[in-house]
Amino acid sequence: MATRKHYIPSEQYRQMLVRDGDRRFKEWHDSFLNYQLVFLADMKRKAT
């Protein structure tokens, strides 16, 4: 029983990669903003 491969158009693949990149960036950026908030709060706490 042979399985037939389903190829997707290159433009569709490019769009999938862009969406995945956007999702990964959003995850990273959200983590960075949370870290920044904690860091700034800690710096403010230490300054007082």
mmCIF entry with sequence, helices, sheets and N, C-alpha, C, O atoms, coordinates in Angstrom:
data_MODEL
# 
_entry.id   MODEL 
# 
_entity.id                         1 
_entity.type                       polymer 
_entity.pdbx_number_of_molecules   1 
# 
_entity_poly.entity_id                      1 
_entity_poly.type                           'polypeptide(L)' 
_entity_poly.nstd_linkage                   no 
_entity_poly.nstd_monomer                   no 
_entity_poly.pdbx_seq_one_letter_code       MATRKHYIPSEQYRQMLVRDGDRRFKEWHDSFLNYQLVFLADMKRKAT 
_entity_poly.pdbx_seq_one_letter_code_can   MATRKHYIPSEQYRQMLVRDGDRRFKEWHDSFLNYQLVFLADMKRKAT 
_entity_poly.pdbx_strand_id                 A 
# 
loop_
_entity_poly_seq.entity_id 
_entity_poly_seq.num 
_entity_poly_seq.mon_id 
_entity_poly_seq.hetero 
1 1  MET n 
1 2  ALA n 
1 3  THR n 
1 4  ARG n 
1 5  LYS n 
1 6  HIS n 
1 7  TYR n 
1 8  ILE n 
1 9  PRO n 
1 10 SER n 
1 11 GLU n 
1 12 GLN n 
1 13 TYR n 
1 14 ARG n 
1 15 GLN n 
1 16 MET n 
1 17 LEU n 
1 18 VAL n 
1 19 ARG n 
1 20 ASP n 
1 21 GLY n 
1 22 ASP n 
1 23 ARG n 
1 24 ARG n 
1 25 PHE n 
1 26 LYS n 
1 27 GLU n 
1 28 TRP n 
1 29 HIS n 
1 30 ASP n 
1 31 SER n 
1 32 PHE n 
1 33 LEU n 
1 34 ASN n 
1 35 TYR n 
1 36 GLN n 
1 37 LEU n 
1 38 VAL n 
1 39 PHE n 
1 40 LEU n 
1 41 ALA n 
1 42 ASP n 
1 43 MET n 
1 44 LYS n 
1 45 ARG n 
1 46 LYS n 
1 47 ALA n 
1 48 THR n 
# 
_struct_asym.id          A 
_struct_asym.entity_id   1 
# 
_struct_conf.conf_type_id            HELX_P 
_struct_conf.id                      HELX_P1 
_struct_conf.pdbx_PDB_helix_id       AA1 
_struct_conf.beg_label_comp_id       SER 
_struct_conf.beg_label_asym_id       A 
_struct_conf.beg_label_seq_id        10 
_struct_conf.pdbx_beg_PDB_ins_code   ? 
_struct_conf.end_label_comp_id       ALA 
_struct_conf.end_label_asym_id       A 
_struct_conf.end_label_seq_id        47 
_struct_conf.pdbx_end_PDB_ins_code   ? 
_struct_conf.beg_auth_comp_id        SER 
_struct_conf.beg_auth_asym_id        A 
_struct_conf.beg_auth_seq_id         10 
_struct_conf.end_auth_comp_id        ALA 
_struct_conf.end_auth_asym_id        A 
_struct_conf.end_auth_seq_id         47 
_struct_conf.pdbx_PDB_helix_class    1 
_struct_conf.details                 ? 
_struct_conf.pdbx_PDB_helix_length   38 
# 
_struct_conf_type.id          HELX_P 
_struct_conf_type.criteria    ? 
_struct_conf_type.reference   ? 
# 
loop_
_atom_site.group_PDB 
_atom_site.id 
_atom_site.type_symbol 
_atom_site.label_atom_id 
_atom_site.label_alt_id 
_atom_site.label_comp_id 
_atom_site.label_asym_id 
_atom_site.label_entity_id 
_atom_site.label_seq_id 
_atom_site.pdbx_PDB_ins_code 
_atom_site.Cartn_x 
_atom_site.Cartn_y 
_atom_site.Cartn_z 
_atom_site.occupancy 
_atom_site.B_iso_or_equiv 
_atom_site.pdbx_formal_charge 
_atom_site.auth_seq_id 
_atom_site.auth_comp_id 
_atom_site.auth_asym_id 
_atom_site.auth_atom_id 
_atom_site.pdbx_PDB_model_num 
ATOM 1   N N  . MET A 1 1  ? 0.840  -1.175 0.000  1.00 0.00 ? 1  MET A N  1 
ATOM 2   C CA . MET A 1 1  ? 0.000  0.000  0.000  1.00 0.00 ? 1  MET A CA 1 
ATOM 3   C C  . MET A 1 1  ? 0.891  1.246  0.000  1.00 0.00 ? 1  MET A C  1 
ATOM 4   O O  . MET A 1 1  ? 1.589  1.518  0.977  1.00 0.00 ? 1  MET A O  1 
ATOM 5   N N  . ALA A 1 2  ? 0.860  1.970  -1.062 1.00 0.00 ? 2  ALA A N  1 
ATOM 6   C CA . ALA A 1 2  ? 1.683  3.167  -1.192 1.00 0.00 ? 2  ALA A CA 1 
ATOM 7   C C  . ALA A 1 2  ? 0.906  4.379  -0.702 1.00 0.00 ? 2  ALA A C  1 
ATOM 8   O O  . ALA A 1 2  ? -0.284 4.536  -0.979 1.00 0.00 ? 2  ALA A O  1 
ATOM 9   N N  . THR A 1 3  ? 1.604  5.221  0.025  1.00 0.00 ? 3  THR A N  1 
ATOM 10  C CA . THR A 1 3  ? 0.966  6.462  0.474  1.00 0.00 ? 3  THR A CA 1 
ATOM 11  C C  . THR A 1 3  ? 1.379  7.573  -0.472 1.00 0.00 ? 3  THR A C  1 
ATOM 12  O O  . THR A 1 3  ? 2.546  7.693  -0.844 1.00 0.00 ? 3  THR A O  1 
ATOM 13  N N  . ARG A 1 4  ? 0.426  8.364  -0.846 1.00 0.00 ? 4  ARG A N  1 
ATOM 14  C CA . ARG A 1 4  ? 0.697  9.457  -1.774 1.00 0.00 ? 4  ARG A CA 1 
ATOM 15  C C  . ARG A 1 4  ? 0.985  10.720 -0.981 1.00 0.00 ? 4  ARG A C  1 
ATOM 16  O O  . ARG A 1 4  ? 0.215  11.095 -0.096 1.00 0.00 ? 4  ARG A O  1 
ATOM 17  N N  . LYS A 1 5  ? 2.091  11.372 -1.296 1.00 0.00 ? 5  LYS A N  1 
ATOM 18  C CA . LYS A 1 5  ? 2.466  12.590 -0.595 1.00 0.00 ? 5  LYS A CA 1 
ATOM 19  C C  . LYS A 1 5  ? 1.640  13.753 -1.120 1.00 0.00 ? 5  LYS A C  1 
ATOM 20  O O  . LYS A 1 5  ? 1.353  13.856 -2.313 1.00 0.00 ? 5  LYS A O  1 
ATOM 21  N N  . HIS A 1 6  ? 1.268  14.622 -0.192 1.00 0.00 ? 6  HIS A N  1 
ATOM 22  C CA . HIS A 1 6  ? 0.503  15.806 -0.553 1.00 0.00 ? 6  HIS A CA 1 
ATOM 23  C C  . HIS A 1 6  ? 1.430  17.012 -0.424 1.00 0.00 ? 6  HIS A C  1 
ATOM 24  O O  . HIS A 1 6  ? 1.849  17.361 0.680  1.00 0.00 ? 6  HIS A O  1 
ATOM 25  N N  . TYR A 1 7  ? 1.742  17.632 -1.525 1.00 0.00 ? 7  TYR A N  1 
ATOM 26  C CA . TYR A 1 7  ? 2.608  18.803 -1.514 1.00 0.00 ? 7  TYR A CA 1 
ATOM 27  C C  . TYR A 1 7  ? 1.758  20.061 -1.482 1.00 0.00 ? 7  TYR A C  1 
ATOM 28  O O  . TYR A 1 7  ? 0.712  20.144 -2.127 1.00 0.00 ? 7  TYR A O  1 
ATOM 29  N N  . ILE A 1 8  ? 2.232  21.046 -0.713 1.00 0.00 ? 8  ILE A N  1 
ATOM 30  C CA . ILE A 1 8  ? 1.499  22.301 -0.653 1.00 0.00 ? 8  ILE A CA 1 
ATOM 31  C C  . ILE A 1 8  ? 2.237  23.333 -1.502 1.00 0.00 ? 8  ILE A C  1 
ATOM 32  O O  . ILE A 1 8  ? 3.453  23.244 -1.675 1.00 0.00 ? 8  ILE A O  1 
ATOM 33  N N  . PRO A 1 9  ? 1.511  24.297 -2.023 1.00 0.00 ? 9  PRO A N  1 
ATOM 34  C CA . PRO A 1 9  ? 2.156  25.338 -2.837 1.00 0.00 ? 9  PRO A CA 1 
ATOM 35  C C  . PRO A 1 9  ? 3.182  26.126 -2.015 1.00 0.00 ? 9  PRO A C  1 
ATOM 36  O O  . PRO A 1 9  ? 3.018  26.285 -0.805 1.00 0.00 ? 9  PRO A O  1 
ATOM 37  N N  . SER A 1 10 ? 4.217  26.609 -2.657 1.00 0.00 ? 10 SER A N  1 
ATOM 38  C CA . SER A 1 10 ? 5.278  27.314 -1.944 1.00 0.00 ? 10 SER A CA 1 
ATOM 39  C C  . SER A 1 10 ? 4.760  28.567 -1.245 1.00 0.00 ? 10 SER A C  1 
ATOM 40  O O  . SER A 1 10 ? 5.229  28.903 -0.158 1.00 0.00 ? 10 SER A O  1 
ATOM 41  N N  . GLU A 1 11 ? 3.808  29.257 -1.847 1.00 0.00 ? 11 GLU A N  1 
ATOM 42  C CA . GLU A 1 11 ? 3.268  30.464 -1.211 1.00 0.00 ? 11 GLU A CA 1 
ATOM 43  C C  . GLU A 1 11 ? 2.528  30.108 0.079  1.00 0.00 ? 11 GLU A C  1 
ATOM 44  O O  . GLU A 1 11 ? 2.630  30.824 1.074  1.00 0.00 ? 11 GLU A O  1 
ATOM 45  N N  . GLN A 1 12 ? 1.798  29.024 0.060  1.00 0.00 ? 12 GLN A N  1 
ATOM 46  C CA . GLN A 1 12 ? 1.094  28.582 1.268  1.00 0.00 ? 12 GLN A CA 1 
ATOM 47  C C  . GLN A 1 12 ? 2.102  28.206 2.357  1.00 0.00 ? 12 GLN A C  1 
ATOM 48  O O  . GLN A 1 12 ? 1.894  28.513 3.530  1.00 0.00 ? 12 GLN A O  1 
ATOM 49  N N  . TYR A 1 13 ? 3.191  27.542 1.968  1.00 0.00 ? 13 TYR A N  1 
ATOM 50  C CA . TYR A 1 13 ? 4.237  27.161 2.919  1.00 0.00 ? 13 TYR A CA 1 
ATOM 51  C C  . TYR A 1 13 ? 4.904  28.413 3.493  1.00 0.00 ? 13 TYR A C  1 
ATOM 52  O O  . TYR A 1 13 ? 5.166  28.478 4.694  1.00 0.00 ? 13 TYR A O  1 
ATOM 53  N N  . ARG A 1 14 ? 5.177  29.392 2.653  1.00 0.00 ? 14 ARG A N  1 
ATOM 54  C CA . ARG A 1 14 ? 5.787  30.639 3.111  1.00 0.00 ? 14 ARG A CA 1 
ATOM 55  C C  . ARG A 1 14 ? 4.883  31.322 4.135  1.00 0.00 ? 14 ARG A C  1 
ATOM 56  O O  . ARG A 1 14 ? 5.360  31.810 5.160  1.00 0.00 ? 14 ARG A O  1 
ATOM 57  N N  . GLN A 1 15 ? 3.568  31.359 3.857  1.00 0.00 ? 15 GLN A N  1 
ATOM 58  C CA . GLN A 1 15 ? 2.631  31.976 4.797  1.00 0.00 ? 15 GLN A CA 1 
ATOM 59  C C  . GLN A 1 15 ? 2.599  31.231 6.127  1.00 0.00 ? 15 GLN A C  1 
ATOM 60  O O  . GLN A 1 15 ? 2.488  31.849 7.186  1.00 0.00 ? 15 GLN A O  1 
ATOM 61  N N  . MET A 1 16 ? 2.697  29.902 6.072  1.00 0.00 ? 16 MET A N  1 
ATOM 62  C CA . MET A 1 16 ? 2.731  29.116 7.307  1.00 0.00 ? 16 MET A CA 1 
ATOM 63  C C  . MET A 1 16 ? 3.977  29.464 8.123  1.00 0.00 ? 16 MET A C  1 
ATOM 64  O O  . MET A 1 16 ? 3.904  29.596 9.345  1.00 0.00 ? 16 MET A O  1 
ATOM 65  N N  . LEU A 1 17 ? 5.122  29.613 7.447  1.00 0.00 ? 17 LEU A N  1 
ATOM 66  C CA . LEU A 1 17 ? 6.354  29.961 8.144  1.00 0.00 ? 17 LEU A CA 1 
ATOM 67  C C  . LEU A 1 17 ? 6.264  31.356 8.766  1.00 0.00 ? 17 LEU A C  1 
ATOM 68  O O  . LEU A 1 17 ? 6.730  31.573 9.884  1.00 0.00 ? 17 LEU A O  1 
ATOM 69  N N  . VAL A 1 18 ? 5.671  32.286 8.046  1.00 0.00 ? 18 VAL A N  1 
ATOM 70  C CA . VAL A 1 18 ? 5.520  33.647 8.566  1.00 0.00 ? 18 VAL A CA 1 
ATOM 71  C C  . VAL A 1 18 ? 4.638  33.640 9.807  1.00 0.00 ? 18 VAL A C  1 
ATOM 72  O O  . VAL A 1 18 ? 4.970  34.276 10.808 1.00 0.00 ? 18 VAL A O  1 
ATOM 73  N N  . ARG A 1 19 ? 3.514  32.922 9.749  1.00 0.00 ? 19 ARG A N  1 
ATOM 74  C CA . ARG A 1 19 ? 2.626  32.853 10.919 1.00 0.00 ? 19 ARG A CA 1 
ATOM 75  C C  . ARG A 1 19 ? 3.337  32.218 12.109 1.00 0.00 ? 19 ARG A C  1 
ATOM 76  O O  . ARG A 1 19 ? 3.190  32.674 13.243 1.00 0.00 ? 19 ARG A O  1 
ATOM 77  N N  . ASP A 1 20 ? 4.116  31.154 11.846 1.00 0.00 ? 20 ASP A N  1 
ATOM 78  C CA . ASP A 1 20 ? 4.845  30.502 12.923 1.00 0.00 ? 20 ASP A CA 1 
ATOM 79  C C  . ASP A 1 20 ? 5.888  31.449 13.507 1.00 0.00 ? 20 ASP A C  1 
ATOM 80  O O  . ASP A 1 20 ? 6.070  31.499 14.723 1.00 0.00 ? 20 ASP A O  1 
ATOM 81  N N  . GLY A 1 21 ? 6.568  32.197 12.649 1.00 0.00 ? 21 GLY A N  1 
ATOM 82  C CA . GLY A 1 21 ? 7.545  33.171 13.130 1.00 0.00 ? 21 GLY A CA 1 
ATOM 83  C C  . GLY A 1 21 ? 6.894  34.252 13.964 1.00 0.00 ? 21 GLY A C  1 
ATOM 84  O O  . GLY A 1 21 ? 7.432  34.657 14.994 1.00 0.00 ? 21 GLY A O  1 
ATOM 85  N N  . ASP A 1 22 ? 5.728  34.727 13.521 1.00 0.00 ? 22 ASP A N  1 
ATOM 86  C CA . ASP A 1 22 ? 4.990  35.730 14.293 1.00 0.00 ? 22 ASP A CA 1 
ATOM 87  C C  . ASP A 1 22 ? 4.594  35.178 15.658 1.00 0.00 ? 22 ASP A C  1 
ATOM 88  O O  . ASP A 1 22 ? 4.709  35.870 16.669 1.00 0.00 ? 22 ASP A O  1 
ATOM 89  N N  . ARG A 1 23 ? 4.126  33.930 15.684 1.00 0.00 ? 23 ARG A N  1 
ATOM 90  C CA . ARG A 1 23 ? 3.723  33.310 16.948 1.00 0.00 ? 23 ARG A CA 1 
ATOM 91  C C  . ARG A 1 23 ? 4.920  33.168 17.886 1.00 0.00 ? 23 ARG A C  1 
ATOM 92  O O  . ARG A 1 23 ? 4.813  33.463 19.077 1.00 0.00 ? 23 ARG A O  1 
ATOM 93  N N  . ARG A 1 24 ? 6.062  32.717 17.354 1.00 0.00 ? 24 ARG A N  1 
ATOM 94  C CA . ARG A 1 24 ? 7.256  32.555 18.191 1.00 0.00 ? 24 ARG A CA 1 
ATOM 95  C C  . ARG A 1 24 ? 7.744  33.900 18.717 1.00 0.00 ? 24 ARG A C  1 
ATOM 96  O O  . ARG A 1 24 ? 8.148  34.008 19.875 1.00 0.00 ? 24 ARG A O  1 
ATOM 97  N N  . PHE A 1 25 ? 7.706  34.928 17.862 1.00 0.00 ? 25 PHE A N  1 
ATOM 98  C CA . PHE A 1 25 ? 8.134  36.243 18.308 1.00 0.00 ? 25 PHE A CA 1 
ATOM 99  C C  . PHE A 1 25 ? 7.222  36.754 19.410 1.00 0.00 ? 25 PHE A C  1 
ATOM 100 O O  . PHE A 1 25 ? 7.691  37.319 20.398 1.00 0.00 ? 25 PHE A O  1 
ATOM 101 N N  . LYS A 1 26 ? 5.909  36.557 19.243 1.00 0.00 ? 26 LYS A N  1 
ATOM 102 C CA . LYS A 1 26 ? 4.960  37.021 20.266 1.00 0.00 ? 26 LYS A CA 1 
ATOM 103 C C  . LYS A 1 26 ? 5.222  36.312 21.590 1.00 0.00 ? 26 LYS A C  1 
ATOM 104 O O  . LYS A 1 26 ? 5.177  36.947 22.643 1.00 0.00 ? 26 LYS A O  1 
ATOM 105 N N  . GLU A 1 27 ? 5.493  35.011 21.559 1.00 0.00 ? 27 GLU A N  1 
ATOM 106 C CA . GLU A 1 27 ? 5.803  34.277 22.786 1.00 0.00 ? 27 GLU A CA 1 
ATOM 107 C C  . GLU A 1 27 ? 7.058  34.847 23.442 1.00 0.00 ? 27 GLU A C  1 
ATOM 108 O O  . GLU A 1 27 ? 7.081  35.093 24.648 1.00 0.00 ? 27 GLU A O  1 
ATOM 109 N N  . TRP A 1 28 ? 8.101  35.054 22.638 1.00 0.00 ? 28 TRP A N  1 
ATOM 110 C CA . TRP A 1 28 ? 9.349  35.591 23.170 1.00 0.00 ? 28 TRP A CA 1 
ATOM 111 C C  . TRP A 1 28 ? 9.138  36.994 23.725 1.00 0.00 ? 28 TRP A C  1 
ATOM 112 O O  . TRP A 1 28 ? 9.618  37.314 24.812 1.00 0.00 ? 28 TRP A O  1 
ATOM 113 N N  . HIS A 1 29 ? 8.424  37.826 22.982 1.00 0.00 ? 29 HIS A N  1 
ATOM 114 C CA . HIS A 1 29 ? 8.237  39.213 23.391 1.00 0.00 ? 29 HIS A CA 1 
ATOM 115 C C  . HIS A 1 29 ? 7.415  39.304 24.673 1.00 0.00 ? 29 HIS A C  1 
ATOM 116 O O  . HIS A 1 29 ? 7.720  40.115 25.548 1.00 0.00 ? 29 HIS A O  1 
ATOM 117 N N  . ASP A 1 30 ? 6.381  38.482 24.791 1.00 0.00 ? 30 ASP A N  1 
ATOM 118 C CA . ASP A 1 30 ? 5.590  38.458 26.026 1.00 0.00 ? 30 ASP A CA 1 
ATOM 119 C C  . ASP A 1 30 ? 6.459  38.055 27.220 1.00 0.00 ? 30 ASP A C  1 
ATOM 120 O O  . ASP A 1 30 ? 6.345  38.638 28.298 1.00 0.00 ? 30 ASP A O  1 
ATOM 121 N N  . SER A 1 31 ? 7.319  37.066 27.027 1.00 0.00 ? 31 SER A N  1 
ATOM 122 C CA . SER A 1 31 ? 8.221  36.644 28.104 1.00 0.00 ? 31 SER A CA 1 
ATOM 123 C C  . SER A 1 31 ? 9.182  37.772 28.464 1.00 0.00 ? 31 SER A C  1 
ATOM 124 O O  . SER A 1 31 ? 9.443  38.029 29.639 1.00 0.00 ? 31 SER A O  1 
ATOM 125 N N  . PHE A 1 32 ? 9.698  38.433 27.451 1.00 0.00 ? 32 PHE A N  1 
ATOM 126 C CA . PHE A 1 32 ? 10.618 39.542 27.693 1.00 0.00 ? 32 PHE A CA 1 
ATOM 127 C C  . PHE A 1 32 ? 9.936  40.670 28.468 1.00 0.00 ? 32 PHE A C  1 
ATOM 128 O O  . PHE A 1 32 ? 10.514 41.213 29.410 1.00 0.00 ? 32 PHE A O  1 
ATOM 129 N N  . LEU A 1 33 ? 8.715  41.020 28.076 1.00 0.00 ? 33 LEU A N  1 
ATOM 130 C CA . LEU A 1 33 ? 8.006  42.094 28.775 1.00 0.00 ? 33 LEU A CA 1 
ATOM 131 C C  . LEU A 1 33 ? 7.738  41.732 30.227 1.00 0.00 ? 33 LEU A C  1 
ATOM 132 O O  . LEU A 1 33 ? 7.849  42.583 31.110 1.00 0.00 ? 33 LEU A O  1 
ATOM 133 N N  . ASN A 1 34 ? 7.385  40.469 30.484 1.00 0.00 ? 34 ASN A N  1 
ATOM 134 C CA . ASN A 1 34 ? 7.181  40.027 31.871 1.00 0.00 ? 34 ASN A CA 1 
ATOM 135 C C  . ASN A 1 34 ? 8.482  40.129 32.666 1.00 0.00 ? 34 ASN A C  1 
ATOM 136 O O  . ASN A 1 34 ? 8.487  40.605 33.801 1.00 0.00 ? 34 ASN A O  1 
ATOM 137 N N  . TYR A 1 35 ? 9.584  39.679 32.062 1.00 0.00 ? 35 TYR A N  1 
ATOM 138 C CA . TYR A 1 35 ? 10.888 39.764 32.723 1.00 0.00 ? 35 TYR A CA 1 
ATOM 139 C C  . TYR A 1 35 ? 11.234 41.223 32.999 1.00 0.00 ? 35 TYR A C  1 
ATOM 140 O O  . TYR A 1 35 ? 11.729 41.554 34.077 1.00 0.00 ? 35 TYR A O  1 
ATOM 141 N N  . GLN A 1 36 ? 10.976 42.091 32.031 1.00 0.00 ? 36 GLN A N  1 
ATOM 142 C CA . GLN A 1 36 ? 11.277 43.518 32.186 1.00 0.00 ? 36 GLN A CA 1 
ATOM 143 C C  . GLN A 1 36 ? 10.476 44.120 33.339 1.00 0.00 ? 36 GLN A C  1 
ATOM 144 O O  . GLN A 1 36 ? 11.022 44.886 34.133 1.00 0.00 ? 36 GLN A O  1 
ATOM 145 N N  . LEU A 1 37 ? 9.198  43.785 33.441 1.00 0.00 ? 37 LEU A N  1 
ATOM 146 C CA . LEU A 1 37 ? 8.371  44.287 34.544 1.00 0.00 ? 37 LEU A CA 1 
ATOM 147 C C  . LEU A 1 37 ? 8.929  43.855 35.897 1.00 0.00 ? 37 LEU A C  1 
ATOM 148 O O  . LEU A 1 37 ? 9.014  44.660 36.825 1.00 0.00 ? 37 LEU A O  1 
ATOM 149 N N  . VAL A 1 38 ? 9.307  42.591 36.005 1.00 0.00 ? 38 VAL A N  1 
ATOM 150 C CA . VAL A 1 38 ? 9.861  42.077 37.259 1.00 0.00 ? 38 VAL A CA 1 
ATOM 151 C C  . VAL A 1 38 ? 11.182 42.783 37.567 1.00 0.00 ? 38 VAL A C  1 
ATOM 152 O O  . VAL A 1 38 ? 11.427 43.182 38.706 1.00 0.00 ? 38 VAL A O  1 
ATOM 153 N N  . PHE A 1 39 ? 12.018 42.931 36.564 1.00 0.00 ? 39 PHE A N  1 
ATOM 154 C CA . PHE A 1 39 ? 13.312 43.582 36.746 1.00 0.00 ? 39 PHE A CA 1 
ATOM 155 C C  . PHE A 1 39 ? 13.137 45.033 37.209 1.00 0.00 ? 39 PHE A C  1 
ATOM 156 O O  . PHE A 1 39 ? 13.778 45.462 38.168 1.00 0.00 ? 39 PHE A O  1 
ATOM 157 N N  . LEU A 1 40 ? 12.278 45.780 36.531 1.00 0.00 ? 40 LEU A N  1 
ATOM 158 C CA . LEU A 1 40 ? 12.068 47.180 36.894 1.00 0.00 ? 40 LEU A CA 1 
ATOM 159 C C  . LEU A 1 40 ? 11.467 47.318 38.284 1.00 0.00 ? 40 LEU A C  1 
ATOM 160 O O  . LEU A 1 40 ? 11.843 48.219 39.033 1.00 0.00 ? 40 LEU A O  1 
ATOM 161 N N  . ALA A 1 41 ? 10.539 46.438 38.638 1.00 0.00 ? 41 ALA A N  1 
ATOM 162 C CA . ALA A 1 41 ? 9.955  46.459 39.967 1.00 0.00 ? 41 ALA A CA 1 
ATOM 163 C C  . ALA A 1 41 ? 11.031 46.171 41.024 1.00 0.00 ? 41 ALA A C  1 
ATOM 164 O O  . ALA A 1 41 ? 11.045 46.791 42.087 1.00 0.00 ? 41 ALA A O  1 
ATOM 165 N N  . ASP A 1 42 ? 11.919 45.236 40.725 1.00 0.00 ? 42 ASP A N  1 
ATOM 166 C CA . ASP A 1 42 ? 13.007 44.896 41.650 1.00 0.00 ? 42 ASP A CA 1 
ATOM 167 C C  . ASP A 1 42 ? 13.971 46.076 41.797 1.00 0.00 ? 42 ASP A C  1 
ATOM 168 O O  . ASP A 1 42 ? 14.420 46.382 42.901 1.00 0.00 ? 42 ASP A O  1 
ATOM 169 N N  . MET A 1 43 ? 14.285 46.734 40.684 1.00 0.00 ? 43 MET A N  1 
ATOM 170 C CA . MET A 1 43 ? 15.186 47.890 40.742 1.00 0.00 ? 43 MET A CA 1 
ATOM 171 C C  . MET A 1 43 ? 14.553 49.029 41.556 1.00 0.00 ? 43 MET A C  1 
ATOM 172 O O  . MET A 1 43 ? 15.230 49.704 42.333 1.00 0.00 ? 43 MET A O  1 
ATOM 173 N N  . LYS A 1 44 ? 13.266 49.223 41.366 1.00 0.00 ? 44 LYS A N  1 
ATOM 174 C CA . LYS A 1 44 ? 12.559 50.273 42.110 1.00 0.00 ? 44 LYS A CA 1 
ATOM 175 C C  . LYS A 1 44 ? 12.545 49.938 43.604 1.00 0.00 ? 44 LYS A C  1 
ATOM 176 O O  . LYS A 1 44 ? 12.739 50.811 44.449 1.00 0.00 ? 44 LYS A O  1 
ATOM 177 N N  . ARG A 1 45 ? 12.313 48.664 43.911 1.00 0.00 ? 45 ARG A N  1 
ATOM 178 C CA . ARG A 1 45 ? 12.286 48.228 45.311 1.00 0.00 ? 45 ARG A CA 1 
ATOM 179 C C  . ARG A 1 45 ? 13.659 48.433 45.963 1.00 0.00 ? 45 ARG A C  1 
ATOM 180 O O  . ARG A 1 45 ? 13.740 48.864 47.113 1.00 0.00 ? 45 ARG A O  1 
ATOM 181 N N  . LYS A 1 46 ? 14.716 48.133 45.245 1.00 0.00 ? 46 LYS A N  1 
ATOM 182 C CA . LYS A 1 46 ? 16.075 48.282 45.793 1.00 0.00 ? 46 LYS A CA 1 
ATOM 183 C C  . LYS A 1 46 ? 16.478 49.748 45.933 1.00 0.00 ? 46 LYS A C  1 
ATOM 184 O O  . LYS A 1 46 ? 17.316 50.079 46.771 1.00 0.00 ? 46 LYS A O  1 
ATOM 185 N N  . ALA A 1 47 ? 15.895 50.625 45.124 1.00 0.00 ? 47 ALA A N  1 
ATOM 186 C CA . ALA A 1 47 ? 16.257 52.046 45.176 1.00 0.00 ? 47 ALA A CA 1 
ATOM 187 C C  . ALA A 1 47 ? 15.633 52.751 46.359 1.00 0.00 ? 47 ALA A C  1 
ATOM 188 O O  . ALA A 1 47 ? 16.111 53.808 46.771 1.00 0.00 ? 47 ALA A O  1 
ATOM 189 N N  . THR A 1 48 ? 14.576 52.186 46.914 1.00 0.00 ? 48 THR A N  1 
ATOM 190 C CA . THR A 1 48 ? 13.905 52.852 48.035 1.00 0.00 ? 48 THR A CA 1 
ATOM 191 C C  . THR A 1 48 ? 14.360 52.319 49.374 1.00 0.00 ? 48 THR A C  1 
ATOM 192 O O  . THR A 1 48 ? 13.888 52.779 50.414 1.00 0.00 ? 48 THR A O  1 
# 
